[in-house]
Amino acid sequence: MNKDVISGKWTQIKGQAQAKWGDLTDDVFDVAEGDAKYLAGKLQEQYGWERERAEQEVRDFERTL
């Protein structure tokens, strides 16, 4: 699924993302609005992951959509 599709369907996808990464707040998802880089940065910050792991998590999530 490409970035434009994710951004366009973010309202529906947001619930799935919140279920996967429950430690992130609603505010993070509201600001992210489908921005993979922002979301990866917040995952890195919240979970203490390396940048590559956070980006991989987001890519894996995108593939499940």
C-alpha positions as CSV (number, residue, x, y, z in Angstrom):
1,M,0.0,0.0,0.0
2,N,1.5,3.3,-1.0
3,K,1.9,6.4,1.2
4,D,-1.0,8.3,-0.5
5,V,-3.4,5.4,0.2
6,I,-2.3,5.1,3.8
7,S,-2.7,8.9,4.3
8,G,-6.1,8.8,2.7
9,K,-7.3,5.9,4.9
10,W,-5.5,6.9,8.0
11,T,-8.7,7.2,10.1
12,Q,-9.5,3.5,9.5
13,I,-5.9,2.3,9.8
14,K,-5.2,4.3,12.9
15,G,-7.1,1.8,15.1
16,Q,-5.0,-1.1,13.8
17,A,-1.8,0.9,14.5
18,Q,-3.0,1.8,18.0
19,A,-3.7,-1.9,18.7
20,K,-0.1,-2.8,17.5
21,W,1.7,0.0,19.4
22,G,-0.5,0.6,22.4
23,D,2.2,2.7,24.2
24,L,1.8,5.5,21.7
25,T,-0.8,8.1,22.5
26,D,-3.8,9.2,20.4
27,D,-2.0,12.5,19.8
28,V,0.9,10.7,18.2
29,F,-1.4,9.0,15.7
30,D,-3.4,12.2,15.1
31,V,-0.2,14.1,14.2
32,A,1.3,11.1,12.2
33,E,-1.7,11.0,9.8
34,G,0.1,8.2,7.8
35,D,3.6,9.7,7.9
36,A,5.8,6.6,8.2
37,K,8.9,8.6,9.1
38,Y,7.2,10.4,11.9
39,L,5.6,7.2,13.2
40,A,9.0,5.4,13.1
41,G,10.6,8.3,15.0
42,K,7.9,8.1,17.7
43,L,8.3,4.3,17.9
44,Q,12.1,4.8,18.3
45,E,11.5,7.3,21.0
46,Q,8.9,5.4,22.9
47,Y,10.3,1.9,22.7
48,G,14.0,2.7,22.6
49,W,14.5,0.9,19.3
50,E,17.3,1.6,16.8
51,R,16.1,3.6,13.8
52,E,16.3,0.6,11.5
53,R,14.1,-1.5,13.8
54,A,11.5,1.2,14.1
55,E,11.4,1.7,10.3
56,Q,11.2,-2.1,9.8
57,E,8.2,-2.2,12.2
58,V,6.4,0.4,10.2
59,R,7.2,-1.4,6.9
60,D,5.9,-4.7,8.3
61,F,2.8,-3.0,9.5
62,E,2.2,-1.4,6.0
63,R,2.5,-4.9,4.4
64,T,-0.3,-6.2,6.6
65,L,-2.7,-3.6,5.3
